[in-house]
Amino acid sequence: MNRKKSVFSFLNQVLDDQSLNPQEYTVIKKCADEIEQGTDINRALLTLKATLSALSVKQELSPSGLSCLSEISRREPSTSVSSMWNFMMKKKKD
C-alpha cells in the first residue's frame, strides 16, 4: 500500500471513532478530503498535526484525538516542523 492510501485509510478509520469531538472530526475530515483531492500530503498532515496540537494545549483534545495525533507523529516523522525545514540547512563541506 502506498503512503497516500495508507494515511487516507488510517484517517478514515479514525473518523469512524464515535468518541471524537466535533472539532476533531472536522479537522481530520478536512485533512482526509485534502489528501483525497491531491493536496500535498506533507502539508495536509502538518496542518492536521498543528491543529490537533493546539487543541491539546488547550486541553480540548479527546483521548481518541490524542491517539490520532500520536499515531500520525509516529507514522509520519517527516511531517514534523523541524523536518520540513531540514532542506534549508547548509551541508558541511569536507
C-alpha positions as CSV (number, residue, x, y, z in Angstrom):
1,M,0.0,0.0,0.0
2,N,1.4,3.4,-0.9
3,R,1.8,6.2,1.6
4,K,-1.2,8.2,0.4
5,K,-3.5,5.2,0.6
6,S,-2.1,4.2,4.0
7,V,-2.6,7.7,5.5
8,F,-6.0,8.1,3.9
9,S,-7.1,4.6,5.2
10,F,-5.8,5.5,8.7
11,L,-7.7,8.8,8.8
12,N,-10.9,7.2,7.7
13,Q,-10.5,4.6,10.4
14,V,-10.1,7.4,12.9
15,L,-13.2,9.2,11.6
16,D,-15.2,6.0,12.4
17,D,-14.4,6.6,16.1
18,Q,-17.6,7.9,17.7
19,S,-15.7,9.4,20.6
20,L,-14.1,12.1,18.6
21,N,-15.4,15.6,19.5
22,P,-16.9,17.7,16.6
23,Q,-13.8,19.9,16.3
24,E,-11.5,16.9,15.9
25,Y,-13.8,15.2,13.4
26,T,-14.0,18.4,11.3
27,V,-10.2,18.8,11.2
28,I,-9.5,15.2,10.5
29,K,-12.2,15.0,7.8
30,K,-10.8,18.1,6.1
31,C,-7.3,16.6,6.1
32,A,-8.6,13.3,4.6
33,D,-10.6,15.3,1.9
34,E,-7.5,17.3,1.0
35,I,-5.4,14.2,0.6
36,E,-8.1,12.6,-1.5
37,Q,-8.2,15.7,-3.7
38,G,-4.5,15.6,-4.3
39,T,-3.2,18.2,-1.9
40,D,0.4,17.7,-0.8
41,I,0.3,15.0,1.9
42,N,3.0,16.6,4.0
43,R,1.2,20.0,4.0
44,A,-2.1,18.4,4.9
45,L,-0.6,16.3,7.7
46,L,1.4,19.3,9.1
47,T,-1.8,21.3,9.2
48,L,-3.6,18.5,10.9
49,K,-0.9,18.0,13.5
50,A,-0.7,21.7,14.2
51,T,-4.4,22.0,14.7
52,L,-4.6,18.9,16.9
53,S,-1.6,20.1,18.9
54,A,-3.3,23.4,19.5
55,L,-6.4,21.6,20.8
56,S,-4.1,19.5,23.0
57,V,-2.5,22.6,24.5
58,K,-6.0,24.0,25.4
59,Q,-6.9,20.6,26.8
60,E,-9.7,20.2,24.3
61,L,-8.3,17.0,22.7
62,S,-10.2,13.8,23.4
63,P,-8.3,10.5,24.1
64,S,-9.1,9.4,20.6
65,G,-7.8,12.7,19.2
66,L,-4.6,12.4,21.2
67,S,-4.2,8.8,19.9
68,C,-4.6,10.1,16.4
69,L,-2.0,12.8,16.9
70,S,0.4,10.4,18.4
71,E,0.0,7.8,15.7
72,I,0.4,10.4,12.9
73,S,3.6,11.6,14.6
74,R,4.9,8.1,14.9
75,R,4.0,7.1,11.3
76,E,4.9,10.3,9.6
77,P,8.0,11.8,11.3
78,S,8.8,13.6,8.1
79,T,5.8,15.9,8.8
80,S,7.3,17.4,11.9
81,V,8.0,21.1,11.7
82,S,11.8,20.6,12.1
83,S,11.8,18.1,9.3
84,M,10.1,20.5,6.9
85,W,12.9,23.0,7.2
86,N,15.9,20.5,7.0
87,F,16.4,21.4,3.4
88,M,17.4,24.9,4.4
89,M,20.4,23.6,6.4
90,K,23.7,24.1,4.7
91,K,25.6,21.0,4.0
92,K,29.0,20.8,5.7
93,K,31.8,20.8,3.2
94,D,34.7,18.4,3.6
